[in-house]
Amino acid sequence: MKQQALAALLLAGLLAGLLAACHGQQEVTKPPPPLRPTSLAQDAKPKADQKDCEPTVADREPKPLAFDQRSIPEGNRLVDEGLGYVKQYDAPDLDKLQREDYFAKGVKDFITALDADPYNVRATYSLAGAYARINRRQCTINLLNRLLQMRPHFSKHAEVEAALDRLLGRKQPLDPDFAEIRTDDRFRQLIMKMCEGTNDANCVYGAQRDNRER
């Protein structure tokens, strides 16, 4: 019995040592600094004299948020609501003023979603597309750069890649929300960044196809 008890103690000590070693070596990828959604909160209705965003500066971003500081369900709810509003922009049974009002409500929901959860990929991508449609190109570039910030993180990688598939037209039609910005040099440079580290020879095919169709 004494030998069995001694063996059990030795086994417990060995397991404890292994667990401590594993925790000591574990490296958790830190979240990127959250986007400042309030800097995007401008009038979302299309105007000829509308003001675009300033380029984001990485070292001026706020500190990362902890998981328990994020309102993830609220962010997802707001994105769903915003997408419903934005769809009304193309509704043929509404007049221009009504469509623009719905669009502005959708943009506001996306911004509020990013206030609730700055790491919401759908809110980031949807707001980028909305700004692209009303020709706020730097706002769009800022948000797409934000996607690239989140891309290396294992919890966001698959969702970001799915968004980039839509943007780049990989195995699906190009996202029409970005049709007008595809000729912008800043956008094309961003596409090249998106393609870095991939083995997909057709990564930039979406931009090339769009250029041929013009």
C-alpha positions, 0 to 999 in steps of 0.5 A: 500500500505504501508503494502504491501511495508513493507511486500516486504522489510521484505521478501527481507531482509529474503531472503538476510539473508538466502542466506548469511547463505547458502554461509557462510556454503557452503564447497567446496572441494579443488582440490588436488595438481597437479601431476608434469607431467614433472617428467614423461617426459622420453624416452617412448620407451621400453628399457631393461635399462630404468629408472623408476620414483621415488615415489611421495612425497605428501608434495612436490607437487605444489599448486592446480590450479584454474579452469581458470588456466587449459586448459581443452579442450586442455587436452582432445584433446591431450588425444584423439590424444595420444590414437590414437598413442598408439593403433598403438603399436599393429598394425601388419602392422608396424615394431617394430621401427615404433610402438615404435615411435607411442607409444612414441608420445602417451606418450608425448601427455598424458604428455602434456595433464597433463601439460595443465590440471593436473586433466585430469582423462583420461590422468592420467589413459592412461599414467598409462597404457602406462607406465605399458606396458613398465614396468615402474612400479613406474611411473604407481603406481604414476599415479594410486595414483594420481587417488585416490587423485582425487577420493573424489572430486565430479567433478571427482568421477564418472570418476575416478570410471569408470577408476577403473572399467576398472582397477579392471575388475568390470563388464567388462574384465580386462584392458590388459595394466596392465597385467604385473604389477598385480603380483607386491606387490605395485600394489596389495596394491594399489588395496586394497586402491581402495576398501576401503569404497566400498560395492562391495564384488568383488572389488578385483576380477579382481586381483584374477582372473588374478592370477588364469589365470597365 
